[in-house]
Amino acid sequence: QVQLVESGGGLVQPGGSLRLSCAASGSIRSINAMAWYRQAPGKERELVATITSGGSTTYADSLKGRFTISRDNAKNTVYLQMNNLKPEDTAVYFCNAAVTTWYTYLEVWGQGTLVTVSS
């Protein structure tokens, strides 16, 4: 099996920064696209950013310029650098990965990490 474990969430003041990490482990042959999603209280889960194995990225239009997704393929880890955070960025952030194992293809989700932006 494959697991994703997020870390780096917490409480931050408006205007502050956080860096989330998500590490994949298990029977991994390769990881294709990786992504970050978020779900605010009472709202649907939304896509934040994606990154391919080759490093191509996409972002939600509203987050361009403040959030940066990156990955370290050697460590099977994806990152989300979040700058100039706003109260409306408060949400549980989830990592997602398209993983090829030696036997099958999986879409895997992490358990989520809470980001709270508040003074």
Summary of the structure (lengths in Angstrom):
residues: 119
radius of gyration: 14.0
end to end distance: 40.2
largest distance: 48.0
contacts: 357
relative contact order: 0.33
helix: 8%
strand: 59%
